[in-house]
Amino acid sequence: MNVDEILNNCQAAIKYDFKNKDHLLEAITHRTYANESKKKMKYNQRLEFLGDSVLSLIISDYLFKKYNTSKEGLLSKVKSSLVSQKSLADISKELKLGDFLLLGHGEEASGGRYRDNMLEDLFEAIVGAIYLDSGIENAAKFVMKAYNKRLKNLDIDNFDKDYKTIFQELIQKKHKTSPIYKSYEYHDMFKAEVYVNDKNFEYGIGKSKKEAETDAARRALEKIEIVSNTIKKNRQNKK
């Protein structure tokens, strides 16, 4: 696939057509590719710097207006989570942005295309490129679309609580009892099983007992949500 095809496919993936495709080319070009190129090329580190600030402003503006009674400390934590390396890498994976990254041979061979730090930088660079190409409004449209599911499912009231606390409060309210965790070594990891009313409800895996129990609580909450959504759909279908 030549560079023009990569640029066109990338535009289709992000649903934005650049007025100046040089901005997008710079955004998807890694330093190693530029260094190996026979001609002088710009690479994405400067756009990454710009995109980081643009993204932070867009997310901060959204949270400030949406949650107008929340304190700045909580909003800061929520923003940090939304623009974390994991969040940006996950969004890049959902959009399959790694497929369009131009890398040097060594970086390509070492699996750099799908590393989280690479995908984080790529997303920020694309945000910066859209901002340069047509301003903050279109950059915000792109970011809001990319974050749509995460912002829709954002539970800011419980954001400061960890999974174990949320699950415990839910079980106490519904069953008038507390979940019990049983943890043990599992290969080179730890496995935790969470019980409700002496019944094994879910399990989790982690590098420590704490991580395993947190994972068990997270899985349990996801299980409850799936069951709840299934019941709602069944009720709607019967109407």
Residue, then its C-alpha position, 0 to 999 in steps of 0.5 A: m500500500n502506498v502513502d497516498e492509499i494509507l492517507n485516504n484509508c486513514q481519513a476514512a477511518i477518522k471520518y475527516d478529510f484534510k484540506n492539507k494532507d501534509h498535516l495528516l502525513e506528518a501526524i502518522t509519520h514516526r521519527t524512525y520512518a523520517n530518519e530512514s527516508k531519502k527526502k527530508m520529512k516532518y514527523n509527529q512529535r511536534l503535532e503530538f505536543l500540540g494535540d496533547s494540549v488541544l485534547s486536554l482543552i476539549i475534554s476539560d471544556y466538556l467536563f466543565k460544562k456537563y458537570n457544572t456542580s462537580k468540584e475541580g479536584l474530581l474533574s481533574k481526576v476524571k480528565s486525567s483518566l480520559v486522556s491517559q495513555k491507556s484510554l488514548a491507546d484503546i481509542s486508537k485500537e478501536l479506530k485501527l489507527g496503528d494500521f496507518l502509522l509509518l515506521g522505520h524498519g527496526e521499529e516495525a520489526s519490534g512491534g512498535r506499530y501496536r504499542d500503547n505509547m505509539l498509539e497514544d502519540l498517534f492519536e494526539a498527533i491526529v488531533g493536533a493535525i485536525y486542529l491545524d487543518s481547520g481549527i478547534e471546532n472540527a478537532a472537538k467534533f473528532v474527539m467527541k465522536a472518538y470518546n462518545k461511548r466513554l463519555k456516555n458511560l461515564d459514572i462521575d458520581n462513582f468515579d472516586k470509588d474503586y470497583k470493590t467499593i461500588f460492588q460492596e455498596l450494591i450488594q449491601k443494598k440489594h442483599k443486606t450482606s457484604p461480598i467475601y473474597k477468597s484469594y490464592e496463588y494461581h500460576d505466577m499470578f493471584k486468583a480471587e473469587v468473590y462470593v455473595n451469600d456463600k455462592n461463587f459470583e465471579y473471579g479475577i486475576g492479578k499480580s497481587k491479591k489486591e489486583a485480583e480482588t479488584d478484577a473480580a469486583r470489576r467482572a462482577l459489576e460487568k456481569i450485573e450490567i449484562v444481566s440487567n441489560t438483557i432483562k430490559k431488552n426482554r421486557q421491551n420485546k414483550k411489550 
